[in-house]
Amino acid sequence: MGKKRILVLGRRDHTEAMRVAAGLTVAGHVIRLVFMTKAVEETAENELQAELLDLSDIVPETTVPSMSNDLVFLNAKDLAGAISNSDSIINV
């Protein structure tokens, strides 16, 4: 199995989206994670998952304007490009 470009969209459960994205790196895939709908809550569990993202070399992005000071912001055109350049998309 070759490397796939997988886009994880964190729409409903940001914590689970981080866990899924980090886990997918084990198979050697190229992973992008985009947080959507609302800002990620500051919880102990999210901090732990954020550490896993860092260890997995995943730099999350966002479509949430209030998070744009901390993460790369994707407008609708950028998100469409990310979707079209992905082999698989996972909605969480």
VEXRO-603727 format. One record per atom (N, C-alpha, C, O): residue number from 1; x, y, z; atom name. Coordinates in steps of 0.05 Angstrom, whole numbers, plus 5000, padded with zeros to 4 digits. Layout:
NODE; NUM; X; Y; Z; CA .
...
***
This chain:
NODE; 1; 5017; 4976; 5000; N .
NODE; 1; 5000; 5000; 5000; CA .
NODE; 1; 5018; 5025; 5000; C .
NODE; 1; 5036; 5027; 5016; O .
NODE; 2; 5013; 5043; 4982; N .
NODE; 2; 5029; 5068; 4980; CA .
NODE; 2; 5019; 5089; 4999; C .
NODE; 2; 4998; 5086; 5012; O .
NODE; 3; 5034; 5110; 5001; N .
NODE; 3; 5026; 5133; 5018; CA .
NODE; 3; 5001; 5146; 5006; C .
NODE; 3; 5000; 5151; 4982; O .
NODE; 4; 4982; 5152; 5023; N .
NODE; 4; 4958; 5167; 5014; CA .
NODE; 4; 4958; 5194; 5028; C .
NODE; 4; 4968; 5197; 5050; O .
NODE; 5; 4946; 5213; 5014; N .
NODE; 5; 4941; 5239; 5026; CA .
NODE; 5; 4913; 5239; 5038; C .
NODE; 5; 4893; 5237; 5024; O .
NODE; 6; 4913; 5240; 5065; N .
NODE; 6; 4887; 5238; 5079; CA .
NODE; 6; 4882; 5264; 5094; C .
NODE; 6; 4899; 5275; 5108; O .
NODE; 7; 4857; 5274; 5090; N .
NODE; 7; 4848; 5299; 5103; CA .
NODE; 7; 4828; 5291; 5124; C .
NODE; 7; 4808; 5279; 5119; O .
NODE; 8; 4834; 5299; 5149; N .
NODE; 8; 4816; 5294; 5171; CA .
NODE; 8; 4803; 5321; 5178; C .
NODE; 8; 4816; 5341; 5184; O .
NODE; 9; 4776; 5321; 5176; N .
NODE; 9; 4761; 5345; 5182; CA .
NODE; 9; 4749; 5342; 5210; C .
NODE; 9; 4731; 5326; 5215; O .
NODE; 10; 4759; 5358; 5229; N .
NODE; 10; 4748; 5358; 5256; CA .
NODE; 10; 4724; 5376; 5258; C .
NODE; 10; 4727; 5400; 5263; O .
NODE; 11; 4701; 5364; 5254; N .
NODE; 11; 4676; 5380; 5253; CA .
NODE; 11; 4660; 5378; 5279; C .
NODE; 11; 4651; 5398; 5290; O .
NODE; 12; 4656; 5354; 5288; N .
NODE; 12; 4639; 5350; 5312; CA .
NODE; 12; 4654; 5344; 5337; C .
NODE; 12; 4646; 5351; 5359; O .
NODE; 13; 4677; 5330; 5334; N .
NODE; 13; 4692; 5321; 5358; CA .
NODE; 13; 4722; 5326; 5353; C .
NODE; 13; 4736; 5309; 5341; O .
NODE; 14; 4732; 5348; 5362; N .
NODE; 14; 4759; 5356; 5356; CA .
NODE; 14; 4779; 5337; 5370; C .
NODE; 14; 4800; 5330; 5358; O .
NODE; 15; 4773; 5327; 5394; N .
NODE; 15; 4790; 5309; 5408; CA .
NODE; 15; 4794; 5283; 5392; C .
NODE; 15; 4816; 5274; 5388; O .
NODE; 16; 4772; 5272; 5383; N .
NODE; 16; 4773; 5247; 5367; CA .
NODE; 16; 4787; 5252; 5340; C .
NODE; 16; 4802; 5235; 5330; O .
NODE; 17; 4783; 5275; 5328; N .
NODE; 17; 4796; 5282; 5303; CA .
NODE; 17; 4827; 5282; 5307; C .
NODE; 17; 4841; 5272; 5289; O .
NODE; 18; 4836; 5293; 5329; N .
NODE; 18; 4865; 5294; 5334; CA .
NODE; 18; 4876; 5265; 5338; C .
NODE; 18; 4897; 5258; 5328; O .
NODE; 19; 4861; 5249; 5352; N .
NODE; 19; 4869; 5221; 5357; CA .
NODE; 19; 4870; 5206; 5331; C .
NODE; 19; 4889; 5191; 5327; O .
NODE; 20; 4850; 5209; 5315; N .
NODE; 20; 4849; 5195; 5289; CA .
NODE; 20; 4872; 5204; 5271; C .
NODE; 20; 4886; 5187; 5259; O .
NODE; 21; 4877; 5230; 5269; N .
NODE; 21; 4898; 5240; 5252; CA .
NODE; 21; 4925; 5229; 5261; C .
NODE; 21; 4941; 5220; 5244; O .
NODE; 22; 4931; 5230; 5287; N .
NODE; 22; 4957; 5220; 5297; CA .
NODE; 22; 4959; 5190; 5292; C .
NODE; 22; 4981; 5180; 5284; O .
NODE; 23; 4938; 5175; 5295; N .
NODE; 23; 4938; 5146; 5291; CA .
NODE; 23; 4943; 5139; 5262; C .
NODE; 23; 4956; 5118; 5257; O .
NODE; 24; 4934; 5154; 5243; N .
NODE; 24; 4937; 5148; 5215; CA .
NODE; 24; 4966; 5151; 5206; C .
NODE; 24; 4974; 5139; 5186; O .
NODE; 25; 4982; 5166; 5221; N .
NODE; 25; 5010; 5169; 5213; CA .
NODE; 25; 5026; 5143; 5216; C .
NODE; 25; 5047; 5140; 5204; O .
NODE; 26; 5016; 5125; 5233; N .
NODE; 26; 5030; 5100; 5237; CA .
NODE; 26; 5033; 5085; 5211; C .
NODE; 26; 5053; 5071; 5207; O .
NODE; 27; 5014; 5087; 5193; N .
NODE; 27; 5015; 5073; 5167; CA .
NODE; 27; 5031; 5089; 5147; C .
NODE; 27; 5034; 5080; 5124; O .
NODE; 28; 5043; 5111; 5155; N .
NODE; 28; 5060; 5126; 5137; CA .
NODE; 28; 5046; 5145; 5117; C .
NODE; 28; 5058; 5156; 5099; O .
NODE; 29; 5020; 5150; 5122; N .
NODE; 29; 5005; 5167; 5104; CA .
NODE; 29; 5012; 5197; 5110; C .
NODE; 29; 5022; 5203; 5132; O .
NODE; 30; 5006; 5214; 5091; N .
NODE; 30; 5009; 5243; 5095; CA .
NODE; 30; 4982; 5253; 5104; C .
NODE; 30; 4962; 5250; 5091; O .
NODE; 31; 4982; 5265; 5128; N .
NODE; 31; 4958; 5273; 5141; CA .
NODE; 31; 4956; 5303; 5144; C .
NODE; 31; 4975; 5317; 5151; O .
NODE; 32; 4932; 5313; 5137; N .
NODE; 32; 4925; 5341; 5143; CA .
NODE; 32; 4901; 5341; 5162; C .
NODE; 32; 4882; 5325; 5158; O .
NODE; 33; 4901; 5358; 5181; N .
NODE; 33; 4879; 5360; 5200; CA .
NODE; 33; 4868; 5389; 5200; C .
NODE; 33; 4884; 5408; 5203; O .
NODE; 34; 4842; 5392; 5196; N .
NODE; 34; 4830; 5418; 5195; CA .
NODE; 34; 4808; 5419; 5216; C .
NODE; 34; 4789; 5403; 5216; O .
NODE; 35; 4810; 5437; 5235; N .
NODE; 35; 4789; 5441; 5255; CA .
NODE; 35; 4768; 5459; 5243; C .
NODE; 35; 4774; 5480; 5231; O .
NODE; 36; 4743; 5451; 5247; N .
NODE; 36; 4720; 5466; 5236; CA .
NODE; 36; 4699; 5471; 5257; C .
NODE; 36; 4701; 5461; 5279; O .
NODE; 37; 4680; 5487; 5250; N .
NODE; 37; 4655; 5493; 5265; CA .
NODE; 37; 4659; 5511; 5289; C .
NODE; 37; 4643; 5530; 5293; O .
NODE; 38; 4678; 5505; 5307; N .
NODE; 38; 4682; 5521; 5331; CA .
NODE; 38; 4711; 5518; 5340; C .
NODE; 38; 4725; 5500; 5331; O .
NODE; 39; 4719; 5536; 5358; N .
NODE; 39; 4746; 5534; 5369; CA .
NODE; 39; 4749; 5508; 5385; C .
NODE; 39; 4730; 5499; 5398; O .
NODE; 40; 4773; 5498; 5385; N .
NODE; 40; 4780; 5474; 5401; CA .
NODE; 40; 4780; 5482; 5431; C .
NODE; 40; 4792; 5502; 5439; O .
NODE; 41; 4766; 5466; 5447; N .
NODE; 41; 4764; 5472; 5475; CA .
NODE; 41; 4791; 5466; 5489; C .
NODE; 41; 4805; 5447; 5481; O .
NODE; 42; 4797; 5482; 5509; N .
NODE; 42; 4822; 5478; 5524; CA .
NODE; 42; 4816; 5459; 5547; C .
NODE; 42; 4807; 5467; 5568; O .
NODE; 43; 4821; 5433; 5542; N .
NODE; 43; 4817; 5412; 5562; CA .
NODE; 43; 4843; 5396; 5565; C .
NODE; 43; 4860; 5397; 5547; O .
NODE; 44; 4845; 5381; 5587; N .
NODE; 44; 4869; 5364; 5591; CA .
NODE; 44; 4871; 5344; 5568; C .
NODE; 44; 4893; 5338; 5559; O .
NODE; 45; 4849; 5332; 5560; N .
NODE; 45; 4849; 5312; 5539; CA .
NODE; 45; 4858; 5324; 5512; C .
NODE; 45; 4873; 5312; 5498; O .
NODE; 46; 4849; 5348; 5506; N .
NODE; 46; 4857; 5361; 5481; CA .
NODE; 46; 4887; 5368; 5482; C .
NODE; 46; 4900; 5367; 5461; O .
NODE; 47; 4897; 5376; 5505; N .
NODE; 47; 4925; 5382; 5508; CA .
NODE; 47; 4942; 5356; 5502; C .
NODE; 47; 4963; 5358; 5489; O .
NODE; 48; 4933; 5334; 5513; N .
NODE; 48; 4946; 5308; 5508; CA .
NODE; 48; 4946; 5301; 5478; C .
NODE; 48; 4966; 5293; 5467; O .
NODE; 49; 4923; 5304; 5466; N .
NODE; 49; 4921; 5298; 5437; CA .
NODE; 49; 4938; 5317; 5421; C .
NODE; 49; 4949; 5309; 5400; O .
NODE; 50; 4940; 5343; 5429; N .
NODE; 50; 4956; 5362; 5415; CA .
NODE; 50; 4986; 5354; 5416; C .
NODE; 50; 5001; 5358; 5397; O .
NODE; 51; 4994; 5343; 5439; N .
NODE; 51; 5022; 5333; 5441; CA .
NODE; 51; 5026; 5310; 5421; C .
NODE; 51; 5048; 5308; 5409; O .
NODE; 52; 5006; 5292; 5418; N .
NODE; 52; 5009; 5270; 5399; CA .
NODE; 52; 5011; 5281; 5370; C .
NODE; 52; 5026; 5271; 5354; O .
NODE; 53; 4996; 5302; 5364; N .
NODE; 53; 4999; 5315; 5338; CA .
NODE; 53; 5027; 5325; 5333; C .
NODE; 53; 5038; 5322; 5312; O .
NODE; 54; 5038; 5338; 5354; N .
NODE; 54; 5065; 5348; 5352; CA .
NODE; 54; 5085; 5325; 5347; C .
NODE; 54; 5103; 5328; 5330; O .
NODE; 55; 5082; 5304; 5362; N .
NODE; 55; 5100; 5281; 5358; CA .
NODE; 55; 5097; 5268; 5331; C .
NODE; 55; 5115; 5256; 5320; O .
NODE; 56; 5073; 5271; 5319; N .
NODE; 56; 5067; 5259; 5293; CA .
NODE; 56; 5073; 5278; 5270; C .
NODE; 56; 5068; 5272; 5247; O .
NODE; 57; 5084; 5302; 5277; N .
NODE; 57; 5090; 5322; 5257; CA .
NODE; 57; 5066; 5332; 5241; C .
NODE; 57; 5067; 5338; 5217; O .
NODE; 58; 5043; 5333; 5254; N .
NODE; 58; 5019; 5343; 5242; CA .
NODE; 58; 5014; 5372; 5252; C .
NODE; 58; 5013; 5377; 5276; O .
NODE; 59; 5012; 5390; 5233; N .
NODE; 59; 5007; 5418; 5240; CA .
NODE; 59; 4978; 5424; 5232; C .
NODE; 59; 4972; 5427; 5209; O .
NODE; 60; 4961; 5426; 5252; N .
NODE; 60; 4932; 5430; 5246; CA .
NODE; 60; 4927; 5457; 5233; C .
NODE; 60; 4943; 5476; 5236; O .
NODE; 61; 4906; 5458; 5218; N .
NODE; 61; 4896; 5482; 5205; CA .
NODE; 61; 4867; 5487; 5214; C .
NODE; 61; 4856; 5470; 5229; O .
NODE; 62; 4855; 5509; 5207; N .
NODE; 62; 4828; 5515; 5216; CA .
NODE; 62; 4812; 5531; 5196; C .
NODE; 62; 4823; 5545; 5179; O .
NODE; 63; 4786; 5528; 5198; N .
NODE; 63; 4768; 5546; 5183; CA .
NODE; 63; 4753; 5564; 5203; C .
NODE; 63; 4735; 5579; 5195; O .
NODE; 64; 4762; 5563; 5228; N .
NODE; 64; 4749; 5579; 5249; CA .
NODE; 64; 4764; 5605; 5252; C .
NODE; 64; 4787; 5605; 5261; O .
NODE; 65; 4752; 5628; 5246; N .
NODE; 65; 4766; 5653; 5247; CA .
NODE; 65; 4779; 5659; 5274; C .
NODE; 65; 4800; 5671; 5275; O .
NODE; 66; 4766; 5652; 5296; N .
NODE; 66; 4777; 5658; 5322; CA .
NODE; 66; 4802; 5643; 5329; C .
NODE; 66; 4816; 5649; 5348; O .
NODE; 67; 4809; 5622; 5313; N .
NODE; 67; 4833; 5607; 5317; CA .
NODE; 67; 4855; 5615; 5298; C .
NODE; 67; 4877; 5604; 5299; O .
NODE; 68; 4850; 5635; 5281; N .
NODE; 68; 4869; 5642; 5260; CA .
NODE; 68; 4895; 5655; 5270; C .
NODE; 68; 4915; 5656; 5255; O .
NODE; 69; 4896; 5664; 5295; N .
NODE; 69; 4920; 5675; 5306; CA .
NODE; 69; 4940; 5652; 5314; C .
NODE; 69; 4964; 5657; 5315; O .
NODE; 70; 4930; 5628; 5318; N .
NODE; 70; 4946; 5606; 5327; CA .
NODE; 70; 4951; 5585; 5305; C .
NODE; 70; 4972; 5571; 5306; O .
NODE; 71; 4933; 5583; 5286; N .
NODE; 71; 4935; 5563; 5265; CA .
NODE; 71; 4932; 5575; 5237; C .
NODE; 71; 4921; 5597; 5235; O .
NODE; 72; 4941; 5562; 5217; N .
NODE; 72; 4937; 5571; 5190; CA .
NODE; 72; 4907; 5570; 5184; C .
NODE; 72; 4894; 5550; 5189; O .
NODE; 73; 4897; 5593; 5174; N .
NODE; 73; 4868; 5595; 5169; CA .
NODE; 73; 4863; 5588; 5139; C .
NODE; 73; 4877; 5597; 5121; O .
NODE; 74; 4843; 5570; 5135; N .
NODE; 74; 4835; 5562; 5108; CA .
NODE; 74; 4808; 5575; 5102; C .
NODE; 74; 4789; 5571; 5116; O .
NODE; 75; 4808; 5591; 5081; N .
NODE; 75; 4782; 5602; 5072; CA .
NODE; 75; 4768; 5580; 5055; C .
NODE; 75; 4779; 5558; 5052; O .
NODE; 76; 4745; 5586; 5044; N .
NODE; 76; 4730; 5565; 5029; CA .
NODE; 76; 4746; 5555; 5005; C .
NODE; 76; 4746; 5531; 4999; O .
NODE; 77; 4760; 5572; 4991; N .
NODE; 77; 4776; 5564; 4968; CA .
NODE; 77; 4799; 5546; 4976; C .
NODE; 77; 4805; 5525; 4963; O .
NODE; 78; 4813; 5553; 4998; N .
NODE; 78; 4835; 5537; 5009; CA .
NODE; 78; 4825; 5509; 5017; C .
NODE; 78; 4838; 5489; 5012; O .
NODE; 79; 4802; 5509; 5031; N .
NODE; 79; 4791; 5483; 5040; CA .
NODE; 79; 4783; 5466; 5016; C .
NODE; 79; 4788; 5442; 5016; O .
NODE; 80; 4771; 5478; 4995; N .
NODE; 80; 4764; 5463; 4971; CA .
NODE; 80; 4789; 5451; 4958; C .
NODE; 80; 4789; 5428; 4949; O .
NODE; 81; 4811; 5466; 4958; N .
NODE; 81; 4836; 5456; 4948; CA .
NODE; 81; 4847; 5432; 4964; C .
NODE; 81; 4856; 5413; 4953; O .
NODE; 82; 4845; 5435; 4990; N .
NODE; 82; 4854; 5413; 5008; CA .
NODE; 82; 4837; 5388; 5003; C .
NODE; 82; 4848; 5366; 5002; O .
NODE; 83; 4812; 5391; 4999; N .
NODE; 83; 4794; 5368; 4994; CA .
NODE; 83; 4801; 5356; 4967; C .
NODE; 83; 4803; 5331; 4965; O .
NODE; 84; 4804; 5372; 4946; N .
NODE; 84; 4809; 5361; 4920; CA .
NODE; 84; 4837; 5348; 4917; C .
NODE; 84; 4841; 5331; 4900; O .
NODE; 85; 4856; 5356; 4934; N .
NODE; 85; 4883; 5345; 4934; CA .
NODE; 85; 4886; 5321; 4952; C .
NODE; 85; 4908; 5311; 4955; O .
NODE; 86; 4865; 5312; 4964; N .
NODE; 86; 4866; 5289; 4982; CA .
NODE; 86; 4856; 5263; 4969; C .
NODE; 86; 4838; 5264; 4952; O .
NODE; 87; 4869; 5241; 4976; N .
NODE; 87; 4859; 5215; 4967; CA .
NODE; 87; 4835; 5206; 4983; C .
NODE; 87; 4818; 5192; 4972; O .
NODE; 88; 4835; 5213; 5009; N .
NODE; 88; 4813; 5205; 5026; CA .
NODE; 88; 4806; 5228; 5045; C .
NODE; 88; 4824; 5244; 5052; O .
NODE; 89; 4781; 5229; 5053; N .
NODE; 89; 4772; 5250; 5072; CA .
NODE; 89; 4757; 5236; 5094; C .
NODE; 89; 4740; 5219; 5089; O .
NODE; 90; 4764; 5243; 5119; N .
NODE; 90; 4751; 5232; 5142; CA .
NODE; 90; 4738; 5254; 5157; C .
NODE; 90; 4751; 5273; 5165; O .
NODE; 91; 4712; 5252; 5161; N .
NODE; 91; 4697; 5272; 5177; CA .
NODE; 91; 4693; 5261; 5205; C .
NODE; 91; 4683; 5239; 5209; O .
NODE; 92; 4702; 5277; 5225; N .
NODE; 92; 4698; 5268; 5252; CA .
NODE; 92; 4683; 5289; 5267; C .
NODE; 92; 4677; 5286; 5291; O .
***
